[in-house]
Amino acid sequence: MQKLTRSHLSTAALALLLLCAAQLPGRSEVQYAGLAPNPAASARTIIDKRPVVHADGIKFGAYDPHGDFGAQTNVSTEALFLPWEDVDLETLRLADAYALARGRNLLITVEPWSWDVDWRPPSEELRRKVLRGDYDVNMRAIAQMISQMKSPVIVRWAQEMEDKSGRFSWAGWSPQDYITAYKRMMDIVREEAPGTELMWSPKGLPGLQDYYPGDDYVDLVGLSVFGLQRYDELAYNKHRTFSEALKQGYDLVAGFGKPVWVAELGYEGGDAYMRPWIEMATLKQRDFPNLREVVYFNDREVHPWPFDLGRPDWRVVQSLAAN
């Protein structure tokens, strides 16, 4: 049996922090010069960069370990991240109570590893163990806890599987192995927690369609969309908008006919760069008719970005001194 508990937290805030200490995928470096830095274009006066939630727009959710969205009433979904090893699953009850008190759904991203790097098996070992059922007990314990929760729950398992950068141990497996593993885990969720919605969540890269597990195993499709001004300048030689950053992934999944979410959203830069993201993220757009919700990732990046850009701070409330 895999180890399921080690940390024991005494407060709801610490419990949610544990559950939401997510790690994001690495980004491959693009080798060309891009635009030169422009201090005027990078001028920053915006202190609170939370997206505008349009009354007639798409829904909004947040991964929010700092509680910046705790009192905001137009948040539909509370997102959290959960490793399936080395975690106290009782903290899920606290997350459920937090979401229930605010009338929110829960989006639970289950990452099939430990957040302690010393506990993580190599990719091939993880693949072999998942496929032969060694980790069924881990997923079953999570699903059994979900079955006791009162909030509506969406499970997102092993996200960004088509990304071959090496950031995630499960990403880059052969499509058939990933699909077999995904179905095995989601069958456990369905058995233990009927009614739970299932989210298949690629990063949004070419080739993602090879990892699609079939309509019967997907209620929602999730994508990851991040915008960093200096990265855009170096990698794309331009400033991308939310719509431009979403388009590739959306176009690749639109043919599945499923509701689409931006399961992870973040942006950072100067005022002129961020304002279009702030205004457009929840605005209904003709190019994205199946887009139903965006979920803001309200924390600092865990993994450094290319071009020595460090760890962008996606958090919506920042002090100007920190930039």
C-alpha positions as CSV (number, residue, x, y, z in Angstrom):
1,M,0.0,0.0,0.0
2,Q,1.3,3.5,-0.9
3,K,1.8,6.0,1.9
4,L,-1.2,8.3,2.0
5,T,-0.7,10.4,5.1
6,R,2.2,12.3,6.6
7,S,1.3,15.9,7.2
8,H,-1.4,16.8,9.7
9,L,-2.7,20.4,9.7
10,S,-4.8,21.9,12.3
11,T,-6.6,24.8,10.5
12,A,-8.6,25.2,7.4
13,A,-6.2,27.8,6.0
14,L,-3.2,25.5,6.4
15,A,-5.1,22.6,5.0
16,L,-6.1,24.5,1.9
17,L,-2.5,25.7,1.5
18,L,-1.3,22.1,1.6
19,L,-3.9,21.0,-1.0
20,C,-3.2,24.0,-3.3
21,A,0.6,23.9,-3.3
22,A,0.5,22.9,-6.9
23,Q,3.4,22.5,-9.3
24,L,3.2,23.8,-12.8
25,P,4.8,22.3,-15.9
26,G,8.1,23.4,-17.3
27,R,8.2,25.5,-20.5
28,S,10.6,24.7,-23.3
29,E,13.0,27.5,-24.1
30,V,12.8,29.1,-27.6
31,Q,16.1,30.1,-28.9
32,Y,15.8,33.6,-30.6
33,A,16.3,37.1,-29.5
34,G,12.8,38.5,-29.6
35,L,11.9,42.1,-28.7
36,A,14.3,44.3,-26.7
37,P,13.1,45.3,-23.2
38,N,10.9,48.4,-23.2
39,P,10.6,50.0,-19.8
40,A,7.7,52.1,-20.9
41,A,5.7,49.1,-22.0
42,S,6.5,47.4,-18.7
43,A,5.3,50.2,-16.5
44,R,3.2,48.8,-13.6
45,T,0.7,50.5,-11.5
46,I,-2.0,47.8,-11.2
47,I,-2.0,46.4,-7.8
48,D,-5.1,44.0,-8.1
49,K,-5.1,42.3,-11.4
50,R,-8.0,39.9,-10.8
51,P,-10.1,39.2,-14.0
52,V,-13.2,41.2,-14.5
53,V,-16.1,38.7,-14.1
54,H,-18.7,39.8,-16.7
55,A,-22.3,39.4,-15.7
56,D,-23.2,37.9,-19.0
57,G,-19.9,36.2,-19.6
58,I,-18.5,32.8,-18.9
59,K,-18.1,31.4,-15.3
60,F,-15.0,32.1,-13.2
61,G,-13.2,30.0,-10.6
62,A,-10.0,30.2,-8.7
63,Y,-7.2,28.2,-7.2
64,D,-6.8,30.5,-4.2
65,P,-4.4,29.4,-1.4
66,H,-4.1,33.0,-0.2
67,G,-7.8,33.6,0.1
68,D,-7.9,36.6,-2.1
69,F,-11.2,35.4,-3.7
70,G,-12.7,34.2,-0.4
71,A,-15.3,36.9,-0.1
72,Q,-15.9,37.3,-3.9
73,T,-19.5,36.1,-4.6
74,N,-19.2,35.5,-8.3
75,V,-16.7,32.7,-8.1
76,S,-18.2,29.4,-9.2
77,T,-15.4,27.0,-8.6
78,E,-12.8,26.4,-5.8
79,A,-9.8,24.6,-7.3
80,L,-7.2,22.6,-5.4
81,F,-4.3,20.3,-6.2
82,L,-3.8,17.0,-4.5
83,P,-0.9,14.6,-4.7
84,W,-1.9,11.0,-4.2
85,E,1.0,10.2,-1.9
86,D,2.2,11.8,1.2
87,V,-1.0,13.8,2.0
88,D,-3.6,13.8,4.8
89,L,-6.9,13.2,2.9
90,E,-8.9,14.6,5.9
91,T,-8.0,18.0,4.6
92,L,-10.4,17.5,1.8
93,R,-13.3,17.8,4.3
94,L,-12.1,21.3,5.1
95,A,-11.9,22.2,1.5
96,D,-15.4,20.8,1.1
97,A,-16.7,23.0,3.9
98,Y,-15.0,26.1,2.5
99,A,-16.5,25.6,-0.9
100,L,-19.9,24.6,0.4
101,A,-20.1,27.8,2.5
102,R,-19.5,29.9,-0.6
103,G,-21.7,27.9,-3.0
104,R,-18.8,26.7,-5.1
105,N,-18.0,23.6,-7.0
106,L,-14.7,21.8,-6.3
107,L,-12.2,21.1,-9.0
108,I,-9.7,18.6,-7.7
109,T,-6.6,18.1,-9.7
110,V,-5.1,14.7,-8.6
111,E,-1.4,14.6,-9.4
112,P,-0.1,11.0,-9.4
113,W,3.1,11.5,-7.4
114,S,4.3,13.0,-4.1
115,W,5.2,16.7,-3.9
116,D,8.3,15.5,-2.0
117,V,10.9,15.0,-4.9
118,D,12.6,12.3,-2.8
119,W,9.4,10.2,-3.0
120,R,8.8,10.4,-6.7
121,P,9.4,7.3,-8.8
122,P,11.0,7.8,-12.2
123,S,8.5,8.1,-15.1
124,E,8.9,4.5,-16.3
125,E,8.5,3.1,-12.8
126,L,5.4,5.2,-12.2
127,R,3.9,4.1,-15.6
128,R,4.5,0.5,-14.8
129,K,3.0,0.6,-11.3
130,V,-0.1,2.6,-12.4
131,L,-0.8,0.2,-15.2
132,R,-0.5,-2.9,-13.0
133,G,-2.7,-1.5,-10.3
134,D,-0.2,-0.6,-7.6
135,Y,-1.8,2.8,-7.1
136,D,-5.4,1.8,-7.3
137,V,-5.5,2.0,-3.5
138,N,-4.4,5.6,-3.6
139,M,-7.1,6.7,-6.1
140,R,-9.7,4.6,-4.3
141,A,-9.0,6.4,-1.0
142,I,-9.4,9.8,-2.7
143,A,-12.6,8.7,-4.5
144,Q,-14.1,7.4,-1.2
145,M,-13.4,10.7,0.4
146,I,-15.0,12.5,-2.5
147,S,-18.1,10.4,-2.1
148,Q,-18.6,11.8,1.4
149,M,-18.3,15.4,0.2
150,K,-21.4,17.7,-0.1
151,S,-20.0,20.1,-2.8
152,P,-20.3,19.1,-6.5
153,V,-16.9,17.7,-7.5
154,I,-14.9,17.6,-10.7
155,V,-11.8,15.4,-10.8
156,R,-8.9,16.3,-13.1
157,W,-6.3,13.5,-13.2
158,A,-2.7,13.8,-14.5
159,Q,-2.9,17.0,-16.4
160,E,-0.8,18.2,-19.4
161,M,0.0,14.7,-20.5
162,E,1.1,15.6,-24.0
163,D,3.9,17.9,-22.7
164,K,7.2,16.2,-23.2
165,S,9.4,18.7,-21.4
166,G,9.9,16.3,-18.5
167,R,8.2,18.5,-15.9
168,F,5.6,15.8,-14.9
169,S,6.5,12.2,-14.4
170,W,3.3,11.0,-16.2
171,A,3.6,13.4,-19.2
172,G,5.1,12.0,-22.4
173,W,4.0,8.4,-21.9
174,S,2.8,6.7,-25.0
175,P,-0.8,7.8,-25.8
176,Q,-2.2,4.3,-25.3
177,D,-0.5,3.9,-21.9
178,Y,-1.8,7.2,-20.7
179,I,-5.3,6.5,-21.9
180,T,-5.3,3.1,-20.2
181,A,-4.1,4.7,-17.0
182,Y,-6.6,7.5,-17.2
183,K,-9.5,5.2,-17.7
184,R,-8.3,2.9,-14.9
185,M,-8.3,5.9,-12.5
186,M,-11.6,7.4,-13.7
187,D,-13.3,4.0,-13.4
188,I,-12.3,4.0,-9.7
189,V,-13.8,7.5,-9.3
190,R,-17.0,6.4,-11.0
191,E,-17.3,3.3,-8.9
192,E,-16.6,5.0,-5.5
193,A,-18.1,8.5,-6.2
194,P,-20.9,8.3,-8.8
195,G,-21.9,11.6,-10.2
196,T,-18.4,13.1,-10.0
197,E,-17.6,14.9,-13.3
198,L,-14.4,13.9,-15.1
199,M,-12.0,16.5,-16.7
200,W,-9.4,15.5,-19.2
201,S,-6.9,18.3,-19.3
202,P,-4.1,18.6,-21.8
203,K,-1.8,21.6,-21.9
204,G,-2.9,22.6,-25.4
205,L,0.0,21.4,-27.6
206,P,-0.1,19.7,-31.0
207,G,-0.5,16.0,-30.5
208,L,-2.9,16.2,-27.6
209,Q,-5.6,14.6,-29.6
210,D,-3.7,11.3,-29.5
211,Y,-4.3,11.2,-25.7
212,Y,-8.0,11.7,-25.9
213,P,-9.6,8.8,-23.9
214,G,-13.0,8.9,-25.7
215,D,-16.2,10.7,-25.1
216,D,-17.4,8.3,-22.4
217,Y,-14.5,9.3,-20.2
218,V,-14.7,13.1,-20.6
219,D,-17.3,15.4,-19.2
220,L,-15.1,18.5,-19.5
221,V,-11.9,19.4,-21.3
222,G,-9.4,21.6,-19.4
223,L,-6.6,23.7,-20.9
224,S,-3.7,25.7,-19.4
225,V,-3.3,29.4,-20.5
226,F,-0.5,31.6,-19.1
227,G,0.7,35.0,-20.3
228,L,4.1,36.5,-19.2
229,Q,5.0,39.7,-21.0
230,R,8.8,39.3,-21.2
231,Y,8.4,35.6,-22.2
232,D,6.1,36.7,-25.0
233,E,8.6,39.3,-26.2
234,L,11.4,36.7,-26.3
235,A,9.5,33.6,-27.5
236,Y,6.9,35.2,-29.9
237,N,8.4,38.6,-30.7
238,K,5.1,40.2,-29.7
239,H,2.6,40.6,-26.8
240,R,0.0,37.9,-26.9
241,T,-3.6,38.4,-25.7
242,F,-5.7,35.9,-23.8
243,S,-7.5,35.0,-27.0
244,E,-4.2,34.4,-28.9
245,A,-2.8,32.3,-26.0
246,L,-6.0,30.2,-25.9
247,K,-6.6,29.7,-29.6
248,Q,-4.1,26.8,-30.4
249,G,-5.3,24.6,-27.6
250,Y,-9.0,25.5,-28.1
251,D,-8.9,24.7,-31.8
252,L,-7.3,21.3,-31.1
253,V,-10.0,20.2,-28.7
254,A,-13.0,21.9,-30.2
255,G,-13.8,18.9,-32.4
256,F,-14.5,16.7,-29.4
257,G,-17.6,18.7,-28.8
258,K,-17.1,18.9,-25.0
259,P,-17.4,21.9,-22.7
260,V,-14.0,23.6,-22.5
261,W,-12.5,25.2,-19.4
262,V,-9.3,27.1,-18.9
263,A,-8.3,25.0,-15.9
264,E,-5.3,27.1,-15.1
265,L,-5.0,30.8,-16.0
266,G,-2.4,33.4,-15.1
267,Y,-0.8,36.5,-16.5
268,E,1.9,39.0,-15.4
269,G,3.5,42.1,-17.0
270,G,3.0,45.8,-17.3
271,D,-0.3,47.6,-17.2
272,A,-0.7,47.7,-21.0
273,Y,0.0,44.0,-21.3
274,M,-2.3,42.9,-18.5
275,R,-5.4,45.1,-19.1
276,P,-6.6,43.1,-22.1
277,W,-6.2,39.8,-20.1
278,I,-8.1,41.3,-17.2
279,E,-10.9,42.4,-19.4
280,M,-11.2,39.5,-21.8
281,A,-10.7,36.4,-19.7
282,T,-14.3,35.9,-18.9
283,L,-15.8,37.7,-21.9
284,K,-17.8,35.5,-24.2
285,Q,-16.1,35.4,-27.6
286,R,-17.4,34.1,-30.9
287,D,-14.2,32.1,-31.5
288,F,-14.7,30.0,-28.4
289,P,-18.3,29.0,-28.3
290,N,-17.7,25.9,-26.0
291,L,-15.7,27.8,-23.4
292,R,-17.6,27.6,-20.1
293,E,-15.3,28.6,-17.3
294,V,-11.8,30.0,-16.5
295,V,-10.0,29.2,-13.3
296,Y,-7.3,31.6,-12.1
297,F,-4.1,30.2,-10.6
298,N,-3.6,32.6,-7.8
299,D,-0.1,31.9,-6.6
300,R,3.5,32.1,-7.6
301,E,4.9,29.8,-10.2
302,V,6.8,26.8,-8.7
303,H,9.0,26.1,-11.7
304,P,11.4,28.8,-13.2
305,W,10.5,29.9,-16.7
306,P,13.0,30.0,-19.6
307,F,15.3,33.0,-20.4
308,D,16.2,33.3,-16.8
309,L,12.8,34.8,-16.1
310,G,12.5,33.1,-12.7
311,R,9.2,32.2,-11.1
312,P,6.4,34.5,-12.3
313,D,4.0,35.7,-9.6
314,W,0.5,35.1,-10.9
315,R,-1.1,36.2,-7.6
316,V,-3.8,38.9,-8.3
317,V,-2.8,41.0,-5.3
318,Q,0.8,42.1,-5.1
319,S,2.8,44.9,-3.6
320,L,4.6,47.0,-6.3
321,A,7.8,46.7,-4.3
322,A,7.8,42.9,-5.1
323,N,8.0,43.5,-8.9
